[in-house]
Amino acid sequence: MGAEALKLELLDWLLHVDNNDMLYYLKEIKDQSTSQTDWWDELTDEQKGGIERGIKDIESGRVVSHEDIKNSNR
């Protein structure tokens, strides 16, 4: 399916959406995709700090694999 056909299919679908929550969700996606704002700038200082601590843990080798976590619960 080409891009134009896909757009037409989505437009037809969108015209028939009756769920307001879905419409507001789609608007959020649209707004985010056209925004010039970096998502990082919208995080709180606490959120940024948590991400930075996580990056430092990874860089220092303080990580546990997904497999190790799965096996520890058995």
Buried (B, 14 or more C-beta within 10 A) or exposed (E): EEEEEEEEEEEEEEEEEEEEEEEEEBEEEEEEEEEEEEEEEEEEEEEEEEEEEEEEEEEEEEEEEEEEEEEEEE
